[in-house]
Amino acid sequence: MAGIQRAAAGVAVAAACAAALAGCSIGDTGFGSTGSEEGAHGAKRAAGAPAHRSAVRLIGDGSTAFTGAQPYLSRPERLKPGQKPPQFVVFSWDGAGEDSQRLFSHFRKVAKANKATMTYFLSGVYLLPEEKRDLYRPPQHSPGRSDIGFNDEQGIKNTVQQLRGAWLEGNEIGTHFNGHFCGRGGGVGEWSAADWKNEIAQAKSFVKSWKTNTGTKTAVPLPFDYEKELIGARTPCLEGQRNFMRAARELGFRYDTSGVNNQLWPKKKGGLWDLSMQLVPFPGRGFETLTMDYNFMVNQSGTTSNGDPAKHEYWGDQMRDALLMGFSRAYDGNRAPLIIGNHFESWNGGTYMRAIEETVEHVCTKSEVRCVSFRQLADWLDAQDPGTLDQLRTLKVGEAPEQGWARFLSDRPAAPAPKGVPGAPAVKP
């Protein structure tokens, strides 16, 4: 495991890498048509079923393809004066890939069963076979170096299948970059903006050329243009955010989730939406911790991923309860979006995966809750009246408006809807 510990508000805020992927056998699928279905908040999602094969236009070597608009994306709507904001919850996964644990495919089912969409941050080297590792030339490291390893042909096939299915279900495919280098001696915290641009270009390249690199020319492509799909990321170990954001802004990214926030309404930082994970109460402890599985592990069993088995169930309950406490604090308070990060890992007996699944089941089917991807959240934020967002940011952590939501958000006239925001409805003056 790669990763280091970084202190913030008395807790560890390091994000560990996902383990190197092992191959497992799962049949491949093409582009199916699933029709319309309900969104996370019970409303119909935007029209658009997965593209039929005849509509597919291959890109480059055919690893990716144009297939039309992504299906099942909710239409972003501007809040009306006095309207209570929905409670957004984002579940996201670092280093997303399908290995022998089959957690990627499992949580796709969990999301679908609970009317949720999620963000999967793919590590580019998970689509690069071990025998071609030298194609990766990491900044400040020798060619073929990676702290999370590479993949094999079957593992790549399985991961591609999950990426394809996830996107067709309305989920987002972001990036966790490639080599997952942390700490001193070439870690991402020491990278320049130029280094980040290099790393991002390679992450895109491995996605756009996985067929060539694996020799599977007849396989079904990924159903998206990764140049357009990739609009946000989370850096390894939450390091190097400043220079990454400089590079990301120039490359047209729209958000970053590599920092540590409190449960407040988001704002832009360096031109990008700052959608970082947050600090939530830690049950039975006198501090708050970051909304990520790795940070709970550090606080419970140290960096040991196989702590005392007798405590596994309690640790999972503790994480679940912490996330639910953070959810309730927002849901009954300022309605700030809750941002949660995870890894497809079986740390401490898989107890954190259970905690996430139980959290999804508890919150995503509640009234006025939307479990969405970062892309969907960014779309909604872009569709709002900036003055309304400024008003929401005046609320403290867990603070609901004393005068009620209708009064709180009705005391100011609505501004014209921003131009160029997909799906933003016109607002009458």
C-alpha positions as CSV (number, residue, x, y, z in Angstrom):
1,M,0.0,0.0,0.0
2,A,1.2,3.5,-0.8
3,G,0.1,6.4,1.3
4,I,1.2,8.7,4.1
5,Q,-0.5,10.2,7.0
6,R,-1.1,14.0,7.1
7,A,-2.6,15.7,10.1
8,A,-5.6,18.1,9.9
9,A,-7.8,19.0,12.9
10,G,-6.2,16.3,14.9
11,V,-6.9,13.5,12.4
12,A,-5.2,11.6,9.6
13,V,-6.2,12.8,6.2
14,A,-4.1,10.7,4.0
15,A,-5.8,8.7,1.3
16,A,-4.3,5.3,0.6
17,C,-4.0,3.8,-2.8
18,A,-6.0,0.9,-3.9
19,A,-4.2,-2.5,-4.1
20,A,-2.8,-3.6,-7.4
21,L,-5.5,-5.4,-9.4
22,A,-5.6,-9.1,-10.0
23,G,-7.4,-10.7,-12.8
24,C,-10.8,-12.3,-12.5
25,S,-13.1,-13.7,-15.1
26,I,-16.3,-11.9,-16.0
27,G,-18.1,-11.9,-19.4
28,D,-18.0,-8.8,-21.5
29,T,-21.1,-7.0,-22.6
30,G,-22.0,-4.5,-25.2
31,F,-24.2,-1.4,-25.2
32,G,-27.6,-2.5,-23.8
33,S,-30.8,-0.4,-23.9
34,T,-32.4,-0.1,-20.5
35,G,-35.0,2.6,-21.1
36,S,-35.9,5.4,-18.6
37,E,-35.9,5.0,-14.9
38,E,-36.2,7.1,-11.8
39,G,-33.4,9.2,-10.5
40,A,-31.9,9.4,-7.0
41,H,-34.7,11.8,-5.8
42,G,-37.6,10.0,-7.4
43,A,-38.0,12.2,-10.4
44,K,-37.5,11.0,-13.9
45,R,-33.9,11.2,-15.1
46,A,-33.2,13.1,-18.3
47,A,-34.2,11.2,-21.5
48,G,-31.7,9.2,-23.4
49,A,-31.2,5.5,-23.4
50,P,-27.8,4.0,-24.1
51,A,-26.7,4.4,-27.7
52,H,-27.4,1.5,-30.1
53,R,-24.3,0.0,-31.7
54,S,-25.2,1.6,-35.0
55,A,-24.8,5.0,-33.4
56,V,-21.3,4.3,-32.2
57,R,-18.4,6.3,-33.7
58,L,-15.0,5.0,-32.7
59,I,-12.3,7.3,-31.5
60,G,-8.6,6.5,-32.3
61,D,-7.9,2.8,-32.1
62,G,-11.5,2.1,-30.9
63,S,-10.7,2.0,-27.2
64,T,-13.3,4.7,-26.7
65,A,-16.2,5.9,-28.8
66,F,-18.8,8.7,-29.3
67,T,-22.2,7.2,-28.4
68,G,-24.3,10.3,-27.8
69,A,-25.4,12.0,-24.6
70,Q,-24.8,10.0,-21.4
71,P,-28.0,8.3,-20.2
72,Y,-29.8,8.8,-16.9
73,L,-28.4,12.2,-16.0
74,S,-30.7,14.4,-13.9
75,R,-31.5,17.8,-15.4
76,P,-30.0,20.5,-13.2
77,E,-32.7,22.9,-12.1
78,R,-32.3,26.3,-10.5
79,L,-33.8,26.7,-7.0
80,K,-36.9,28.9,-7.0
81,P,-37.1,31.8,-4.5
82,G,-37.8,30.3,-1.1
83,Q,-37.3,26.7,-2.2
84,K,-35.4,24.4,0.2
85,P,-32.3,22.9,-1.4
86,P,-32.0,19.2,-1.8
87,Q,-29.6,17.2,0.2
88,F,-26.8,16.0,-2.1
89,V,-24.6,13.1,-1.2
90,V,-21.6,12.1,-3.3
91,F,-20.1,8.6,-3.0
92,S,-16.7,8.3,-4.8
93,W,-14.1,5.7,-5.3
94,D,-10.3,6.2,-5.6
95,G,-8.3,3.9,-8.0
96,A,-11.5,2.3,-9.2
97,G,-10.9,-1.1,-10.9
98,E,-12.4,-4.6,-10.8
99,D,-10.2,-7.2,-9.2
100,S,-11.0,-10.6,-7.6
101,Q,-13.0,-9.0,-4.8
102,R,-15.5,-7.7,-7.5
103,L,-16.3,-4.7,-5.4
104,F,-16.7,-2.4,-8.4
105,S,-19.5,-4.6,-9.8
106,H,-21.0,-5.0,-6.4
107,F,-21.3,-1.3,-5.7
108,R,-22.8,-0.7,-9.1
109,K,-25.6,-3.0,-8.0
110,V,-25.9,-1.2,-4.7
111,A,-26.1,2.2,-6.4
112,K,-28.7,1.1,-8.9
113,A,-30.8,-0.6,-6.2
114,N,-30.8,2.7,-4.2
115,K,-31.4,5.1,-7.1
116,A,-27.9,6.5,-6.7
117,T,-25.1,7.5,-9.1
118,M,-21.4,7.7,-8.1
119,T,-18.0,8.8,-9.2
120,Y,-15.3,6.3,-10.0
121,F,-11.8,7.7,-10.1
122,L,-9.9,5.4,-12.4
123,S,-6.1,4.8,-12.0
124,G,-4.8,4.9,-15.6
125,V,-2.2,2.1,-15.0
126,Y,-5.1,-0.2,-14.3
127,L,-5.6,-0.3,-18.0
128,L,-1.9,-0.8,-18.8
129,P,-0.6,-4.4,-18.8
130,E,2.4,-5.3,-16.7
131,E,4.5,-6.3,-19.8
132,K,4.1,-2.8,-21.2
133,R,4.8,-0.9,-18.0
134,D,7.6,1.0,-19.6
135,L,5.0,3.0,-21.6
136,Y,4.4,4.9,-18.4
137,R,6.9,7.6,-17.8
138,P,6.0,9.1,-14.5
139,P,7.2,12.6,-13.6
140,Q,10.4,12.6,-11.5
141,H,10.6,8.7,-11.7
142,S,12.1,6.2,-14.0
143,P,10.0,4.6,-16.8
144,G,7.8,1.8,-15.7
145,R,7.7,2.8,-12.0
146,S,4.4,2.8,-10.1
147,D,3.6,2.5,-6.4
148,I,0.4,0.6,-7.1
149,G,1.6,-1.7,-9.9
150,F,0.0,-2.5,-13.2
151,N,-2.6,-5.0,-14.4
152,D,-3.0,-8.1,-16.5
153,E,-5.1,-8.6,-19.6
154,Q,-8.0,-10.2,-17.8
155,G,-8.0,-7.6,-15.1
156,I,-8.1,-4.9,-17.7
157,K,-11.0,-6.6,-19.5
158,N,-12.9,-6.8,-16.2
159,T,-12.2,-3.2,-15.3
160,V,-13.3,-2.0,-18.8
161,Q,-16.5,-3.9,-18.5
162,Q,-17.3,-2.2,-15.2
163,L,-16.3,1.3,-16.5
164,R,-18.6,0.8,-19.5
165,G,-21.5,-0.4,-17.5
166,A,-21.1,2.3,-14.9
167,W,-21.1,5.1,-17.4
168,L,-24.2,3.7,-19.2
169,E,-25.9,3.8,-15.8
170,G,-25.2,7.5,-15.4
171,N,-22.1,7.3,-13.2
172,E,-19.0,9.5,-13.7
173,I,-15.5,8.3,-14.7
174,G,-12.9,10.6,-13.2
175,T,-9.2,9.9,-12.6
176,H,-6.9,9.0,-9.7
177,F,-3.9,9.5,-12.1
178,N,-1.4,6.7,-12.5
179,G,1.6,5.8,-10.2
180,H,0.2,7.0,-6.9
181,F,3.5,8.5,-5.6
182,C,3.3,10.1,-2.2
183,G,5.7,11.7,0.2
184,R,9.2,13.0,-0.5
185,G,11.4,11.9,-3.3
186,G,9.2,12.6,-6.3
187,G,5.8,12.4,-4.7
188,V,2.9,14.3,-6.2
189,G,3.3,16.9,-3.6
190,E,6.6,17.9,-5.2
191,W,5.2,18.0,-8.8
192,S,5.0,21.2,-10.9
193,A,2.0,22.1,-12.9
194,A,3.9,20.8,-16.0
195,D,4.4,17.5,-14.2
196,W,0.7,17.3,-13.5
197,K,-0.2,18.0,-17.2
198,N,2.2,15.2,-18.2
199,E,0.6,12.8,-15.7
200,I,-2.9,13.7,-16.8
201,A,-2.0,13.3,-20.5
202,Q,-0.7,9.8,-19.7
203,A,-3.8,8.9,-17.7
204,K,-6.0,9.8,-20.7
205,S,-3.7,8.0,-23.1
206,F,-4.0,4.7,-21.2
207,V,-7.8,4.9,-21.3
208,K,-7.8,5.9,-25.0
209,S,-5.4,3.1,-26.1
210,W,-6.2,0.1,-23.9
211,K,-7.1,-2.0,-26.9
212,T,-3.8,-1.4,-28.6
213,N,-1.9,-2.0,-25.4
214,T,-3.7,-5.3,-24.7
215,G,-4.1,-6.5,-28.3
216,T,-7.8,-6.9,-28.0
217,K,-8.9,-5.1,-31.2
218,T,-12.4,-6.6,-31.5
219,A,-13.5,-5.7,-27.9
220,V,-16.4,-3.4,-27.3
221,P,-15.1,0.2,-26.7
222,L,-15.7,2.4,-23.7
223,P,-18.8,4.4,-24.7
224,F,-17.5,7.9,-24.0
225,D,-14.9,10.4,-25.2
226,Y,-12.5,10.6,-22.3
227,E,-11.3,14.1,-23.3
228,K,-14.8,15.3,-22.6
229,E,-15.7,12.9,-19.8
230,L,-12.8,13.8,-17.6
231,I,-13.7,16.9,-15.6
232,G,-12.4,16.2,-12.1
233,A,-10.0,14.2,-9.9
234,R,-8.7,13.4,-6.5
235,T,-4.9,13.5,-6.0
236,P,-3.0,10.6,-4.4
237,C,-2.8,11.0,-0.6
238,L,-4.5,14.4,-1.0
239,E,-1.1,15.9,-1.9
240,G,-0.1,18.3,-4.6
241,Q,-3.4,20.0,-4.8
242,R,-2.2,23.6,-5.6
243,N,-0.1,22.7,-8.7
244,F,-2.6,20.1,-9.8
245,M,-5.4,22.8,-9.7
246,R,-3.2,25.1,-11.8
247,A,-2.9,22.4,-14.5
248,A,-6.5,21.3,-14.2
249,R,-7.8,24.8,-14.7
250,E,-5.8,25.2,-17.9
251,L,-7.0,21.8,-19.1
252,G,-10.7,22.6,-18.6
253,F,-11.4,20.6,-15.5
254,R,-14.4,21.8,-13.5
255,Y,-13.8,20.5,-10.0
256,D,-11.3,19.1,-7.5
257,T,-11.8,16.9,-4.5
258,S,-8.3,16.7,-3.1
259,G,-8.6,18.8,0.1
260,V,-10.3,18.8,3.5
261,N,-13.4,20.8,4.2
262,N,-16.0,21.3,6.8
263,Q,-19.7,20.6,6.1
264,L,-20.3,24.0,4.4
265,W,-21.7,24.9,0.9
266,P,-19.0,24.6,-1.7
267,K,-17.3,27.5,-3.4
268,K,-14.8,27.8,-6.2
269,K,-11.1,27.7,-5.6
270,G,-8.6,28.6,-8.3
271,G,-11.5,28.5,-10.8
272,L,-12.6,25.0,-9.9
273,W,-15.4,23.8,-7.6
274,D,-13.8,22.7,-4.4
275,L,-15.7,19.5,-3.7
276,S,-13.3,18.1,-1.2
277,M,-14.2,15.5,1.5
278,Q,-15.3,16.7,4.9
279,L,-14.8,16.3,8.6
280,V,-17.7,14.5,10.4
281,P,-18.1,13.6,14.1
282,F,-16.3,10.4,15.2
283,P,-18.6,8.5,17.6
284,G,-17.0,7.9,20.9
285,R,-14.0,10.1,20.2
286,G,-13.3,13.7,20.9
287,F,-12.6,14.8,17.4
288,E,-13.8,14.7,13.8
289,T,-12.4,12.6,11.0
290,L,-12.4,12.7,7.2
291,T,-15.2,11.0,5.3
292,M,-13.0,8.3,3.9
293,D,-12.5,4.6,4.7
294,Y,-8.7,4.9,5.0
295,N,-8.9,7.6,7.7
296,F,-11.2,5.5,9.8
297,M,-8.8,2.6,9.5
298,V,-5.9,4.9,10.6
299,N,-7.8,6.1,13.6
300,Q,-8.9,2.6,14.6
301,S,-6.1,0.2,13.8
302,G,-3.3,2.4,12.6
303,T,-1.9,1.8,9.2
304,T,-2.5,-2.0,9.8
305,S,-5.2,-3.1,7.4
306,N,-5.8,-6.3,9.3
307,G,-6.4,-5.2,12.9
308,D,-8.0,-7.2,15.7
309,P,-10.8,-9.3,14.1
310,A,-12.8,-9.0,17.3
311,K,-13.1,-5.2,16.6
312,H,-14.0,-5.3,12.9
313,E,-17.8,-5.2,13.4
314,Y,-17.5,-2.3,15.8
315,W,-15.2,-0.4,13.6
316,G,-17.6,-0.7,10.7
317,D,-20.5,0.4,12.8
318,Q,-18.4,3.3,14.0
319,M,-17.7,4.5,10.5
320,R,-21.3,4.0,9.4
321,D,-22.6,6.0,12.4
322,A,-20.1,8.7,11.8
323,L,-21.2,9.1,8.2
324,L,-24.9,9.1,9.3
325,M,-24.2,11.7,11.9
326,G,-22.6,13.9,9.3
327,F,-25.5,13.3,7.0
328,S,-28.1,14.2,9.7
329,R,-26.2,17.3,10.6
330,A,-26.4,18.5,7.0
331,Y,-29.9,17.2,6.2
332,D,-31.5,18.8,9.3
333,G,-29.1,21.8,9.2
334,N,-27.6,23.8,6.3
335,R,-28.1,21.1,3.6
336,A,-24.5,21.3,2.5
337,P,-23.6,18.5,0.1
338,L,-22.0,15.5,1.9
339,I,-18.8,14.3,0.1
340,I,-17.6,10.7,0.9
341,G,-14.5,8.9,-0.5
342,N,-13.6,5.3,-0.5
343,H,-11.4,2.5,-1.9
344,F,-12.4,-0.9,-3.3
345,E,-10.6,-2.6,-0.4
346,S,-11.2,-5.3,2.2
347,W,-9.3,-3.5,5.0
348,N,-10.1,-4.9,8.5
349,G,-12.2,-7.7,7.1
350,G,-14.2,-5.5,4.6
351,T,-16.0,-3.7,7.5
352,Y,-15.7,-0.3,5.8
353,M,-17.4,-1.7,2.6
354,R,-20.3,-2.8,4.8
355,A,-20.4,0.6,6.4
356,I,-20.6,2.3,3.0
357,E,-23.3,0.0,1.7
358,E,-25.4,0.5,4.8
359,T,-25.0,4.3,4.5
360,V,-26.1,4.2,0.9
361,E,-29.1,2.2,1.8
362,H,-30.1,4.5,4.6
363,V,-29.6,7.9,3.0
364,C,-30.2,7.6,-0.8
365,T,-33.8,6.6,-0.6
366,K,-34.8,9.4,1.8
367,S,-37.1,12.3,0.8
368,E,-35.3,15.3,-0.7
369,V,-32.0,13.4,-1.0
370,R,-30.0,13.1,-4.2
371,C,-27.1,10.7,-4.3
372,V,-25.2,11.9,-7.3
373,S,-21.8,12.0,-9.0
374,F,-19.4,15.0,-8.8
375,R,-20.4,15.9,-12.3
376,Q,-24.0,16.1,-11.4
377,L,-23.3,18.2,-8.3
378,A,-21.1,20.6,-10.3
379,D,-23.9,20.9,-13.0
380,W,-26.4,21.8,-10.3
381,L,-24.1,24.3,-8.7
382,D,-23.4,26.0,-12.0
383,A,-27.1,26.3,-12.6
384,Q,-27.8,28.2,-9.4
385,D,-28.1,31.9,-8.9
386,P,-24.7,32.9,-7.5
387,G,-26.4,35.1,-4.9
388,T,-28.4,32.1,-3.6
389,L,-25.2,30.1,-3.2
390,D,-23.6,33.1,-1.3
391,Q,-26.7,33.1,1.0
392,L,-26.3,29.3,1.6
393,R,-22.6,29.8,2.5
394,T,-23.6,32.1,5.4
395,L,-25.0,29.0,7.2
396,K,-22.5,27.4,9.6
397,V,-22.0,23.7,10.0
398,G,-25.3,22.1,11.0
399,E,-27.1,25.4,11.1
400,A,-30.6,25.6,9.7
401,P,-32.1,29.0,8.9
402,E,-33.8,30.4,12.0
403,Q,-36.6,31.9,10.0
404,G,-37.1,28.8,7.9
405,W,-36.0,28.0,4.3
406,A,-38.9,29.8,2.6
407,R,-38.0,33.1,4.2
408,F,-34.2,32.5,4.1
409,L,-34.1,32.1,0.3
410,S,-36.9,34.4,-0.7
411,D,-35.6,37.8,0.6
412,R,-33.6,38.5,-2.6
413,P,-34.6,38.7,-6.3
414,A,-33.5,35.9,-8.6
415,A,-30.8,36.7,-11.1
416,P,-30.9,35.6,-14.7
417,A,-29.9,32.0,-15.3
418,P,-26.2,31.6,-16.3
419,K,-25.6,31.1,-20.0
420,G,-24.0,27.9,-21.2
421,V,-25.1,25.7,-18.3
422,P,-26.6,22.4,-19.7
423,G,-30.2,22.1,-18.7
424,A,-30.4,25.3,-16.7
425,P,-34.0,26.5,-17.1
426,A,-34.8,30.1,-17.7
427,V,-35.8,32.1,-14.6
428,K,-38.6,34.7,-14.9
429,P,-37.6,38.1,-13.5
